[in-house]
Amino acid sequence: MRAIEQEIRDNHADLRRFAYRMVGDAADDVLQEAYLKALRSWNRFLGAPSRRRPWLYRIVYHCAIDELRRRKPTSLDRIDHTTDSPDADLLIDFAGAFAGLPAPQRAAVLLVDMIGLNYDEAALVCGVPRGTVASRLSLARGALRRQLEQERLPL
Amino acid sequence: MTDASEDRDELVGSRLRELAVPPEDPLFFARLERQRRTHRRRLTVAAVALLAAASGTMAAAALHSSDRPVRSAVWAFPSSSWKPVHRPIGNVVHLRWTGGLLGPAYGNQAAATVTLSLSGGSVCSLASLARWVQRHERLEADSQVSGASGTCWATLRIGHTAITGQQKSELVRLLDAASFGGRIAS
């Protein structure tokens, strides 16, 4: 198995979670398109092995943004917010607040807070300077924090 | 939280991880592999057709190959539409750009069509063309070839998705370079 195939398999669960929170039901289509791109362009990837993961996320991110551009602005409600958690109602509100964020802010929060990329990696994924990632994170977290406070959840 | 920090918001992260993600299609990777093979085959079909046209071979020659993509090429380009073309002049060939991109006429979603007039064969230029198609992964190559005496006209249909203005410009540039970039056959 080529290194890129291994990288895809290793990161697939997180990539899918990321794609789903970005585009909802279209996540698998987005992933399929992104993986095909990654597989085809792998032989032109010249970065260090540590760059493989952000490179893969970058492809998925761009495919997700393309998908969002193709669709109508209201179609984010296709994301299923159901959960088995005892805090289900709170989570659904949280998910609603998250889905209401602009796509670049959602991506920043997902990449850093959920996936665990550092700021530089997230900047590489989104193709923006590090400071822009920080600013998007700050705005997004502010909105989410307000949502969490409304629900009287400790932050 | 300052811009310079690299802190993670653990609560936000854990809340996001708690949100459900629908179960995965168990055939996801199987479908991926199928698409990958299909794409390769389409590229090969296009390359085979163009190369065959450029070098003046007949479709019948392709019939003798056991290679699956070539069989597809034969299916896609019936032998009745093939006519002999000029032989290559050494390794230098003439790839003339004679057509226009017709995409806009069919709306933005339409496939773009380019028409090449090939006299002689240019493995190098055609390989460049194939590489160009390959670089734009969302584009698929599908060719049809019809004959005219002494000249082979190859139509390369690119894409079942929208082609961007930048991609069009790039293709035109490539074709212009191939035709007039200093390697014109004498």
Interface residues (C-beta under 8 A of the other chain):
Chain A: R16 R17 Y20 R21 D25 A27 D28 L31 Q32 E33 Y35 L36 K37 L39 R40 S41 D80 H81 T82 T83 D84 S85 D87 L91 F94 A95 F98 V109 L110 V112 D113 M114 G116 N118 Y119 G131 A134 S135 L137 S138 R141 L144 R145 L148 L153 L155
Chain B: M1 D3 A4 E6 R8 D9 E10 L11 V12 G13 R15 L16 R17 E18 L19 A20 V21 P22 E24 D25 F28 R31 L32 Q35 R36 H39 Q134 R135 E137 R138
